[in-house]
């Protein structure tokens, strides 16, 4: 029997999958179960609302929603569920995702959407934030997050040693 998903990764179009799959890959690293869903705040609003209303009863704990252009999807979902919603602005427009970032960041009081950065980095950070939320009640995830942060720190130190070695190398004469 397949485990129930804890996180739902929602996008407004299948063209968003190339970015939002980064969210799934990151959740896989932590062993967090998830599902994908395509629904649109504009092209299938009734479906989007019905989906949001059913999330809590299905046992979903966190919603991650990627959207571009006017980026209403995360806000629509947030207005119809009590679950935390993380918005991922997508770079699919002439404004390079800035309008999506502003749209998600300017939610009215009472309907919050946690918003990450634009694109793949945001998709990854949304997954990490979801893991942090889930880790509040999960010691296994807490340990994995600590290990992940230690790996990041080790990577920075390795890069530091590389820069120092290159800087100490042969100098060009003028």
N, C-alpha and C positions, 0 to 999 in steps of 0.2 A: 504494500500500500504506500502510495506517495504521500510524503508529509504535506500538511497544509502550508500554504505560503504565509509568511509573516509580513512581507512587504509586497506592495503592488507597484509596478513601474508602468506609469500611464503616459501615453504620448498621443498627440493630436493627429498624427499621420504616420504611415509606415515609413515615410522618408526620414523620420526622426530616429529610426532604429539604429542607424550607424553611429549615432552619438549615445543614445540611451543604453545600448548594449554594454557600454563601459560600466554602467551602474550594475548590471547583472554580473559582469565579470568580477567586479569588486566584492559584491555580496557572496559570490562563489568562494572567494579567498577566505571568507569567514564562516563558511558553511551555513549561511542564512538562506532560508527558502524564500522564493519570490515567484511572481507571475508577471507576465507582460499583458498590457491591454491597450488597444487603440480605440479611442473615442474622442469626439470633438465637442468643445463648448459651443461651436458655431454650426457645424454641419450635422451633428447628431446630439443636440442638447438634451433631449428627453432621455436618451440612452446614457449620457454622461451623468445626469442627475440620479437616475435609477441605480447606476453602478455605484456612485458615491454613497447613496443611502444604504446599500447592502453590505458595505465593507466591514463595518463593525461586527455585524452578526455572523459574518464569515470568518472572523478571527484574525483579520488583517490588523497589524499594529502600527504600520507606518505607510504613508502614501508618498511616492516620489513621482512628480509630474513634470515632464518636459514639454515646453511649448515655445513657439516662435511668434513673430509678428505681434499682434495685440496681446497674446499670451494669457488669455482668460481662463484656460483650463485649470491651472492650480487653484485659482480663486473660486471657480465654480465648484470644484470638488470640495474645497475647504468649507464652503458655505452649506454643504449638505452632509458633512460628517463631523464627528467630534475627534477624529484621529488627527495626529500631526501630519501636515502636508508640507513637503519640501519641494520647492519649485526650481526647475533647472531651465534657465533661459537658453534658447537655441539660436544659433547663428544661421538663419536661413533667409534673411531679408537684406535689402540694400543698407540698412542701418547696422548690420553685423551683430544683431542680438541686443543692442542697447535698449531698443524700445521694449523688448521682452523683459529685460532686467528691470527697467523702470516700472513697468506694469506690475510685475510681481512684488517689487519692493514698496509699492504705494498702495497696499491694501488698506481698506478702512479699518478703524479700530473695531475690534470684536471678531474679525475674521482673519486671523493671522496666516501667512504663508511664509515659512522659513525659506529664504532665497539664497542660493549659492551662485558662484560665478558662471559665466557664459561658457557653453560648449562642453567638451570632453572632461576638462578639469572639474567643472561643476558637476557633471554626471558622476564622476568618481567621488567627489566630496559629498554629494548627496547620499551615496551609499555608505560612506564612512559615518556621516551624521546619523543615518538610520541605525547603523550598528551601535553607535554610542547610545542612542535612545533605548535600543533593545538591551544593551549591556547594563542598564540600571538595575535589572533583575536577573542577570545571567553572568555568573562568575567566569564561565568559559570564554564568553565574548570579552569580558574585562581583560583577561589574560592575553587573548589574541590582540586586542587593541594596544596593550602595553608592549607586546612583542613587535607589533607593526611600527610603533613609534620608535622603538629601539633600533629597528632596521633602518628607518629614515635617518636617525642620528648617525648611525654607523656609515651610511652612504655619504652624508655630508662630510664626515671626517675623512673618508677615503678621497673625496674630491679635493678637500683641503690639502692633503698630502700630495696629490697630483699637481696642484697649482704650485705648491712650494717647490716641488722637484723641477718643474718646468722653469720657474723663476730663477732657480739656482743654476740652471744649465748655462751653456756657452752664451756669451753676450756678443752682440754684433758691434763691430767697431765703426765709428763714424768717419 
